[in-house]
Amino acid sequence: MTVLKWLLIVVSVGYAGGLVALFFAQRAFLFPVPPSKKRIKYAAGATLLTLVFVACITPWIARNSLTFGRLMFLRSNFGAELRIGNGPWADGTWREYLHPTQNVYEMRRFRQMGEIAYVAERQKEAIAFIREDCVGFMGLNLKRFIYYWSGVPRSSEIPALAPLKNSLFLASSVLSFWGLGRALGKRKPGAWLFFWLILSYPALYYIVFPHPRYRHPIEPELGILMVYIVSEAERKGEHKAAKTGPID
């Protein structure tokens, strides 16, 4: 690989990482540095990628900080989301009726308190609930883990199709995990990148609430793992057929 081509890849990855971070902040730091056998070149690539990434997100951070009068990263609504997923009658799903856009009372509070104060207050409510019922919170986390990978209940507009939709959703997750395990077992290059992505990216949704679209940012990687395990099964079948020979 030429130096120019390698630099182009580094800059492209850093730029893509910055753009994705603006939409999916929790995936902001999960972009690989193009490999190189030379440590200096690898370190230079990591530095350049980081600079490009920071250059992409800095304008938005500056805008947020100026608007709210305090240092603000990419998002500010974690406390509100935490409260929607954790509180009385929580069931591990998104309770849209608690969102200010769906609740007149909460919208009134939001306007009276302001965004930062409102989010901080909602976070206090969520933490108080978690402290009072740690066992229940862990149970909700387990539910959210299951829903994230198998689909949330009643996720289809047509109730009769919900079981089928969730079954397909779960099947894709099983194939992805199978492919990841196979890749790790065979020590495929980059397998650990997939592992850390799948381990870290959904973790936030296990403590707030899952939604089918929250899996969209990692669907390409899951698709790669699914294709990999299917191709491995096909290759194994061809190898077995070659060993047994043609059937007379």
VONUNU-904925 format. One record per atom (N, C-alpha, C): residue number from 1; x negated, y, z negated; atom name. Coordinates in steps of 0.2 Angstrom, whole numbers. Each point is the difference from the previous one (the first is absolute). Layout:
! VONUNU-904925
 num    xx    yy    zz atomo
 NUM     X     Y     Z    CA
...
END
This chain:
! VONUNU-904925
 num    xx    yy    zz atomo
   1    -4    -6     0     N
   1     4     6     0    CA
   1    -4     6     0     C
   2     1     5     5     N
   2    -4     6     0    CA
   2     2     5    -6     C
   3    -5     4    -1     N
   3     1     5    -6    CA
   3     6     4     1     C
   4     1     3     7     N
   4     5     4     1    CA
   4     7    -4    -1     C
   5     0    -6     2     N
   5     7    -4     0    CA
   5     1    -1    -8     C
   6    -5    -2    -3     N
   6     1    -1    -8    CA
   6     2     6    -3     C
   7    -3     6     1     N
   7     2     6    -3    CA
   7     8     2     2     C
   8     1    -1     6     N
   8     7     1     2    CA
   8     5    -5    -4     C
   9    -2    -6    -1     N
   9     5    -4    -4    CA
   9     0     2    -7     C
  10    -6     3    -3     N
  10     0     2    -7    CA
  10     5     6     0     C
  11    -1     5     4     N
  11     4     6     0    CA
  11     8    -2     1     C
  12     1    -4     4     N
  12     7    -2     2    CA
  12     3    -3    -6     C
  13    -3    -5    -4     N
  13     2    -3    -6    CA
  13     1     5    -5     C
  14    -4     5    -1     N
  14     1     5    -5    CA
  14     6     4     1     C
  15     1     2     7     N
  15     5     4     2    CA
  15     7    -3    -1     C
  16     0    -7     2     N
  16     6    -4    -1    CA
  16     1    -1    -8     C
  17    -5    -1    -4     N
  17     1     0    -7    CA
  17     3     6    -3     C
  18    -2     6     2     N
  18     3     6    -2    CA
  18     7     1     2     C
  19     2    -2     6     N
  19     7     1     2    CA
  19     4    -5    -4     C
  20    -2    -6    -1     N
  20     4    -5    -3    CA
  20     1     2    -7     C
  21    -5     3    -3     N
  21     0     2    -7    CA
  21     6     5    -1     C
  22     1     5     5     N
  22     5     5    -1    CA
  22     7    -3    -1     C
  23     1    -6     3     N
  23     6    -4     0    CA
  23     1    -5    -5     C
  24    -6    -4    -1     N
  24     0    -5    -5    CA
  24    -6     1    -4     C
  25     0     4    -6     N
  25    -6     2    -4    CA
  25    -3    -6    -3     C
  26     4    -5    -2     N
  26    -3    -6    -3    CA
  26    -5    -4     4     C
  27     0     1     7     N
  27    -4    -4     4    CA
  27    -6     5     3     C
  28    -1     5    -4     N
  28    -5     5     3    CA
  28    -7    -2     0     C
  29    -2    -5    -5     N
  29    -7    -1     0    CA
  29    -1    -8     2     C
  30     5    -2     4     N
  30    -1    -7     2    CA
  30    -2    -1     8     C
  31    -5     4     2     N
  31    -2     0     7    CA
  31    -7    -2     0     C
  32    -2    -5     4     N
  32    -6    -3     0    CA
  32    -5     4     4     C
  33    -7     0    -3     N
  33    -5     3     4    CA
  33    -2    -5     5     C
  34    -1     2     7     N
  34    -3    -4     5    CA
  34    -6    -3    -2     C
  35    -1    -7     0     N
  35    -6    -3    -3    CA
  35    -6     1     4     C
  36    -6     0    -3     N
  36    -6     1     2    CA
  36    -5    -4    -4     C
  37    -5    -3     3     N
  37    -5    -4    -3    CA
  37    -5     5    -4     C
  38    -1     6     2     N
  38    -4     5    -3    CA
  38     3     3    -5     C
  39    -3     0    -6     N
  39     4     3    -6    CA
  39     0     8     1     C
  40    -5     3     3     N
  40     0     7     1    CA
  40     6     2     4     C
  41     1    -4     6     N
  41     5     2     5    CA
  41     7    -2    -3     C
  42     0    -5    -5     N
  42     7    -1    -3    CA
  42     1     6    -5     C
  43    -5     2    -4     N
  43     2     5    -4    CA
  43     1     7     3     C
  44    -3     1     6     N
  44     2     6     4    CA
  44     7    -1     3     C
  45     2    -5     2     N
  45     7    -1     2    CA
  45     5     1    -5     C
  46    -2    -3    -6     N
  46     5     1    -6    CA
  46     1     7    -2     C
  47    -6     4     1     N
  47     0     7    -2    CA
  47     4     4     5     C
  48    -1    -1     7     N
  48     3     3     5    CA
  48     8    -1     0     C
  49     1    -6    -1     N
  49     7    -2    -1    CA
  49     4     4    -5     C
  50    -3     0    -6     N
  50     2     3    -6    CA
  50     1     8     2     C
  51    -5     3     3     N
  51     1     7     1    CA
  51     6     1     5     C
  52     0    -4     5     N
  52     6     1     5    CA
  52     7    -1    -4     C
  53     0    -5    -4     N
  53     6    -1    -4    CA
  53     2     6    -4     C
  54    -5     2    -4     N
  54     1     6    -4    CA
  54     2     6     4     C
  55    -3     1     6     N
  55     2     6     4    CA
  55     7    -1     2     C
  56     3    -6     1     N
  56     7     0     2    CA
  56     5     1    -5     C
  57    -2    -2    -7     N
  57     5     1    -5    CA
  57    -1     6    -4     C
  58    -5     4     1     N
  58    -2     6    -4    CA
  58     6     5     1     C
  59     2     2     6     N
  59     5     5     1    CA
  59     6    -1    -3     C
  60     2    -7    -1     N
  60     6    -1    -3    CA
  60     0     0    -8     C
  61    -6    -2    -2     N
  61    -2     1    -7    CA
  61     0     8    -2     C
  62    -3     4     4     N
  62     0     7    -1    CA
  62     7     3     0     C
  63     4    -2     5     N
  63     7     2     0    CA
  63     4    -1    -6     C
  64    -1    -7    -3     N
  64     4    -2    -6    CA
  64    -3     4    -6     C
  65    -6     1     0     N
  65    -3     3    -6    CA
  65     2     8     0     C
  66     0     3     6     N
  66     2     7     0    CA
  66     8     1    -2     C
  67     4    -5     3     N
  67     7     0    -1    CA
  67     2    -1    -7     C
  68    -3    -5    -4     N
  68     2    -2    -6    CA
  68    -5     4    -6     C
  69    -5     3     2     N
  69    -4     4    -5    CA
  69    -4    -5    -4     C
  70    -2    -6     2     N
  70    -4    -4    -3    CA
  70    -3    -5     5     C
  71    -5    -4    -2     N
  71    -3    -4     5    CA
  71     4    -6     1     C
  72     2    -1     6     N
  72     5    -5     2    CA
  72    -3    -5     6     C
  73     1    -6    -1     N
  73    -3    -5     5    CA
  73     6     0     6     C
  74     0    -6     3     N
  74     5     0     5    CA
  74     7    -1    -2     C
  75     2    -3    -5     N
  75     7     0    -2    CA
  75     1     2    -8     C
  76     6     2    -1     N
  76     1     2    -7    CA
  76     6    -3    -3     C
  77     3    -5     3     N
  77     7    -3    -2    CA
  77    -1    -7    -4     C
  78    -6    -2    -2     N
  78     0    -6    -3    CA
  78     4    -1    -6     C
  79     1     5    -4     N
  79     4     0    -6    CA
  79     7    -1     1     C
  80     3     3     5     N
  80     7    -1     2    CA
  80     1    -7     3     C
  81    -5    -2     4     N
  81     1    -7     2    CA
  81     0    -5    -5     C
  82    -5     1    -5     N
  82     0    -5    -5    CA
  82     6     0    -4     C
  83     3     6    -1     N
  83     7     0    -4    CA
  83     5    -4     4     C
  84     0     1     6     N
  84     6    -3     4    CA
  84    -1    -8     0     C
  85    -6    -2    -1     N
  85    -1    -7     0    CA
  85     1    -3    -7     C
  86    -1     4    -5     N
  86     0    -2    -7    CA
  86     4     4    -5     C
  87     5    -3    -3     N
  87     5     3    -4    CA
  87     5    -4    -1     C
  88     5     2    -4     N
  88     6    -4    -2    CA
  88     3    -3     7     C
  89     2    -6     0     N
  89     4    -3     5    CA
  89    -5    -1     7     C
  90    -6     0    -1     N
  90    -5    -1     5    CA
  90     0    -7     2     C
  91     0    -1     7     N
  91     0    -7     2    CA
  91    -5    -2     5     C
  92    -5     4     0     N
  92    -6    -1     5    CA
  92     1     2     7     C
  93     5     4     1     N
  93     1     3     7    CA
  93     1     7     0     C
  94     0     3     5     N
  94     1     8     1    CA
  94     7     2    -2     C
  95     0     3    -5     N
  95     7     3    -3    CA
  95     1     7     3     C
  96     2     0     6     N
  96     0     7     4    CA
  96     5     5    -4     C
  97     5    -3    -4     N
  97     4     5    -3    CA
  97    -3     4    -5     C
  98    -6    -1    -2     N
  98    -4     4    -5    CA
  98    -5     5     4     C
  99     0     0     6     N
  99    -4     4     4    CA
  99     3     7     0     C
 100    -3     6     0     N
 100     3     6     0    CA
 100     4     1     7     C
 101    -2    -3     5     N
 101     4     1     6    CA
 101     6    -3     0     C
 102     1    -5    -4     N
 102     6    -4    -1    CA
 102     4     1    -6     C
 103    -2     4    -5     N
 103     2     1    -6    CA
 103     1     8    -2     C
 104     6     3     0     N
 104     1     7    -1    CA
 104    -3     2    -7     C
 105     0    -4    -5     N
 105    -3     2    -6    CA
 105    -7     0     0     C
 106    -3    -5     3     N
 106    -8     0     1    CA
 106    -2     6     4     C
 107     4     2     5     N
 107    -2     5     5    CA
 107     0     7    -4     C
 108     5     0    -5     N
 108     1     7    -4    CA
 108    -7     0    -4     C
 109    -1    -6    -3     N
 109    -6     0    -5    CA
 109    -7     2     4     C
 110     0    -3     6     N
 110    -6     1     4    CA
 110    -1     8     2     C
 111     6     3     2     N
 111     0     7     1    CA
 111    -2     5    -6     C
 112     3    -2    -5     N
 112    -1     4    -6    CA
 112    -7    -1    -3     C
 113    -3    -6     0     N
 113    -6    -1    -3    CA
 113    -6     1     5     C
 114     1    -1     6     N
 114    -5     1     5    CA
 114    -3    -7     1     C
 115    -3    -1     6     N
 115    -2    -7     2    CA
 115    -5    -3    -5     C
 116    -6     3    -2     N
 116    -5    -2    -5    CA
 116     3    -2    -6     C
 117     4     5    -3     N
 117     3    -1    -7    CA
 117     5    -6     0     C
 118     4    -1     5     N
 118     5    -5     1    CA
 118    -4    -7     0     C
 119    -5     0     5     N
 119    -3    -7     0    CA
 119    -4    -2    -6     C
 120    -3     5    -4     N
 120    -3    -1    -6    CA
 120     5    -3    -5     C
 121     6     3     0     N
 121     5    -2    -5    CA
 121     3    -7     2     C
 122     1    -1     6     N
 122     2    -7     2    CA
 122    -5    -5    -2     C
 123    -6     2     1     N
 123    -6    -5    -2    CA
 123     0    -2    -7     C
 124     2     6    -4     N
 124     0    -2    -8    CA
 124     6    -4    -1     C
 125     6     0     3     N
 125     5    -4    -1    CA
 125    -1    -7     2     C
 126    -4    -1     6     N
 126    -2    -7     2    CA
 126    -5    -3    -5     C
 127    -5     4    -2     N
 127    -5    -3    -5    CA
 127     4    -2    -7     C
 128     4     4    -2     N
 128     4    -1    -6    CA
 128     4    -7     1     C
 129     3    -1     5     N
 129     4    -6     1    CA
 129    -5    -6     1     C
 130    -6     1     3     N
 130    -5    -6     0    CA
 130    -3    -1    -7     C
 131    -1     5    -4     N
 131    -3    -2    -6    CA
 131     6    -3    -5     C
 132     6     1     1     N
 132     5    -3    -4    CA
 132     1    -7     2     C
 133    -1    -2     6     N
 133     2    -6     3    CA
 133    -6    -3     4     C
 134    -5    -1    -3     N
 134    -6    -3     4    CA
 134     1    -6     4     C
 135     4    -5    -4     N
 135     1    -6     3    CA
 135     5     1     6     C
 136     5     4    -1     N
 136     5     1     6    CA
 136    -4     4     6     C
 137    -5     4    -2     N
 137    -4     3     6    CA
 137    -4    -5     4     C
 138    -3    -5    -4     N
 138    -3    -5     4    CA
 138     4    -4     4     C
 139     6    -2    -3     N
 139     5    -3     4    CA
 139     2     3     7     C
 140     1     7    -1     N
 140     2     4     6    CA
 140    -6     0     5     C
 141    -6     0    -3     N
 141    -6     0     5    CA
 141     0    -7     4     C
 142     2    -5    -4     N
 142     0    -7     4    CA
 142     5     0     5     C
 143     6     3    -1     N
 143     5     1     4    CA
 143    -2     4     7     C
 144    -3     5    -2     N
 144    -2     5     6    CA
 144    -6    -4     4     C
 145    -4    -4    -3     N
 145    -5    -4     4    CA
 145     4    -4     4     C
 146     5    -4    -2     N
 146     3    -5     4    CA
 146     4     4     5     C
 147     3     6    -1     N
 147     4     3     5    CA
 147    -4     3     5     C
 148    -6     2    -2     N
 148    -5     3     5    CA
 148    -2    -5     5     C
 149    -1    -6    -2     N
 149    -2    -5     5    CA
 149     5    -4     3     C
 150     6     0    -3     N
 150     6    -4     3    CA
 150     6     4     2     C
 151    -1     6    -1     N
 151     6     4     2    CA
 151     4     2    -6     C
 152     3     6     0     N
 152     4     2    -5    CA
 152     7    -3     1     C
 153     4    -1    -6     N
 153     7    -3     1    CA
 153     4     5     4     C
 154     5    -3     4     N
 154     4     4     4    CA
 154    -3     5     4     C
 155    -6    -2     4     N
 155    -3     4     3    CA
 155     2     1     8     C
 156     6    -3     1     N
 156     2     1     7    CA
 156     7     3     0     C
 157     1     4     5     N
 157     7     4     0    CA
 157     6    -5     1     C
 158    -2    -6     3     N
 158     5    -5     1    CA
 158    -2    -5    -5     C
 159     4    -1    -6     N
 159    -1    -4    -5    CA
 159    -2    -8     2     C
 160     4    -2     5     N
 160    -1    -7     2    CA
 160    -7    -1     3     C
 161    -3     5     2     N
 161    -7    -1     3    CA
 161    -5     1    -5     C
 162     1     2    -6     N
 162    -5     2    -5    CA
 162    -4    -6    -2     C
 163     3    -6    -1     N
 163    -4    -6    -2    CA
 163    -5    -2     6     C
 164     2     1     6     N
 164    -4    -2     6    CA
 164    -6     5     0     C
 165     2     6    -1     N
 165    -5     6     1    CA
 165    -5    -1    -6     C
 166     2    -2    -6     N
 166    -5    -1    -5    CA
 166    -4    -6     1     C
 167     3    -5     3     N
 167    -4    -6     1    CA
 167    -5     1     5     C
 168     1     4     5     N
 168    -5     1     5    CA
 168    -5     5    -3     C
 169     2     4    -4     N
 169    -5     5    -4    CA
 169    -5    -4    -4     C
 170     3    -5    -4     N
 170    -4    -4    -4    CA
 170    -4    -5     4     C
 171     2    -3     5     N
 171    -4    -4     4    CA
 171    -6     4     3     C
 172     1     6     2     N
 172    -6     4     2    CA
 172    -5     1    -5     C
 173     2     1    -6     N
 173    -4     1    -6    CA
 173    -4    -7    -1     C
 174     3    -5     0     N
 174    -3    -7    -2    CA
 174    -5    -1     6     C
 175     1     1     6     N
 175    -5    -1     5    CA
 175    -6     5    -1     C
 176     2     6    -2     N
 176    -6     5    -1    CA
 176    -4    -3    -5     C
 177     3    -2    -6     N
 177    -4    -2    -6    CA
 177    -4    -7     2     C
 178     3    -4     4     N
 178    -3    -6     2    CA
 178    -6     2     5     C
 179     1     4     4     N
 179    -6     2     5    CA
 179    -5     4    -4     C
 180     1     4    -5     N
 180    -5     3    -4    CA
 180    -4    -5    -4     C
 181     4    -5    -3     N
 181    -4    -6    -4    CA
 181    -4    -4     5     C
 182     2    -1     6     N
 182    -4    -4     5    CA
 182    -6     4     2     C
 183     1     7     1     N
 183    -6     4     2    CA
 183    -5     1    -6     C
 184     2     0    -6     N
 184    -4     1    -5    CA
 184    -4    -7    -1     C
 185     4    -6     0     N
 185    -3    -6     0    CA
 185    -6    -2     5     C
 186     1     3     6     N
 186    -4    -1     5    CA
 186    -6     6     1     C
 187     1     4    -5     N
 187    -5     6     0    CA
 187     0     4     6     C
 188     6     1     3     N
 188     0     4     6    CA
 188    -2     8    -2     C
 189    -4     3     5     N
 189    -2     7    -1    CA
 189     6     4    -1     C
 190     0     4    -5     N
 190     5     5    -1    CA
 190     6    -3    -4     C
 191     0    -6    -2     N
 191     5    -3    -3    CA
 191     2     3    -7     C
 192    -6     3    -3     N
 192     1     3    -7    CA
 192     3     7     1     C
 193    -1     3     6     N
 193     3     6     1    CA
 193     8    -1     0     C
 194     2    -5     3     N
 194     7    -2     0    CA
 194     3    -1    -7     C
 195    -4    -4    -4     N
 195     1    -2    -7    CA
 195     2     7    -4     C
 196    -5     4     0     N
 196     0     6    -4    CA
 196     6     5     2     C
 197     1     0     7     N
 197     6     4     2    CA
 197     7    -3    -2     C
 198     1    -7     0     N
 198     6    -3    -2    CA
 198     0     0    -8     C
 199    -5     0    -3     N
 199     0     0    -7    CA
 199     2     7    -3     C
 200    -3     6     3     N
 200     0     6    -3    CA
 200     6     4     3     C
 201     1     0     7     N
 201     5     4     3    CA
 201     7     0    -4     C
 202     3    -6     0     N
 202     7    -1    -3    CA
 202     0     1    -8     C
 203    -5     1    -3     N
 203     0     0    -7    CA
 203     4     5    -3     C
 204     0     6     3     N
 204     4     6    -2    CA
 204     7    -2     0     C
 205     2    -3     5     N
 205     8    -2     1    CA
 205     2    -5    -5     C
 206    -5    -4    -3     N
 206     2    -5    -5    CA
 206     3     4    -7     C
 207    -2     6    -1     N
 207     1     4    -6    CA
 207     6     5     1     C
 208     1     2     7     N
 208     5     5     1    CA
 208     6    -4     3     C
 209     0    -1     7     N
 209     6    -4     3    CA
 209    -3    -2     7     C
 210     2    -6     2     N
 210    -1    -2     7    CA
 210     5     3     5     C
 211    -2     0     7     N
 211     4     1     5    CA
 211    -3    -3     6     C
 212     4    -3     5     N
 212    -3    -3     6    CA
 212    -5     4     4     C
 213     2     7     0     N
 213    -5     4     4    CA
 213    -6     2    -4     C
 214    -1    -2    -6     N
 214    -6     1    -4    CA
 214    -5    -5     2     C
 215     2    -5     4     N
 215    -5    -5     2    CA
 215    -2     1     7     C
 216     3     5     4     N
 216    -2     2     7    CA
 216    -7     2     0     C
 217    -3     4    -4     N
 217    -7     1     1    CA
 217    -5    -5     0     C
 218     2    -6    -3     N
 218    -5    -6     0    CA
 218     3    -5     5     C
 219     5     1     4     N
 219     2    -5     4    CA
 219    -5    -2     6     C
 220    -4     4     2     N
 220    -5    -2     5    CA
 220    -5    -5    -3     C
 221    -2     1    -6     N
 221    -4    -5    -3    CA
 221     3    -6    -1     C
 222     6     0    -3     N
 222     4    -6    -1    CA
 222     1    -4     7     C
 223     1     4     5     N
 223     1    -3     7    CA
 223    -6    -4     2     C
 224    -6     3    -1     N
 224    -6    -3     1    CA
 224    -1    -7    -3     C
 225     2     1    -7     N
 225    -1    -7    -4    CA
 225     5    -5     2     C
 226     6     2     2     N
 226     5    -5     3    CA
 226    -3    -3     6     C
 227    -2     4     5     N
 227    -3    -3     6    CA
 227    -6    -4    -1     C
 228    -4     2    -5     N
 228    -6    -4    -1    CA
 228     2    -7    -3     C
 229     5    -1    -5     N
 229     2    -6    -2    CA
 229     3    -5     5     C
 230     4     4     4     N
 230     4    -4     6    CA
 230    -6    -3     5     C
 231    -4     4     1     N
 231    -6    -2     5    CA
 231    -4    -5    -3     C
 232    -1     0    -7     N
 232    -4    -5    -3    CA
 232     4    -7     0     C
 233     6     1    -1     N
 233     4    -6     0    CA
 233     0    -3     7     C
 234     1     4     5     N
 234     0    -2     7    CA
 234    -7    -3     2     C
 235    -5     3    -2     N
 235    -7    -3     1    CA
 235    -1    -7    -3     C
 236     3     0    -6     N
 236    -1    -7    -4    CA
 236     4    -5     4     C
 237     6     2     2     N
 237     4    -5     4    CA
 237    -4    -2     6     C
 238    -3     4     4     N
 238    -3    -2     6    CA
 238    -6    -4    -1     C
 239    -4     2    -6     N
 239    -6    -4    -2    CA
 239     2    -8    -2     C
 240     6     0    -3     N
 240     3    -7    -2    CA
 240     2    -4     6     C
 241     3     4     5     N
 241     2    -4     6    CA
 241    -6    -2     4     C
 242    -5     4     0     N
 242    -6    -2     4    CA
 242    -4    -6    -3     C
 243     0    -1    -7     N
 243    -3    -5    -3    CA
 243     4    -7     1     C
 244     7     1     0     N
 244     4    -6     1    CA
 244     0    -3     7     C
 245    -1     5     5     N
 245     0    -2     7    CA
 245     7     0     2     C
 246     0    -1     7     N
 246     7     0     3    CA
 246     4    -7    -2     C
 247     6     1     0     N
 247     5    -6    -2    CA
 247     2    -3     7     C
 248    -2    -7     1     N
 248     2    -4     6    CA
 248     8    -1     0     C
END
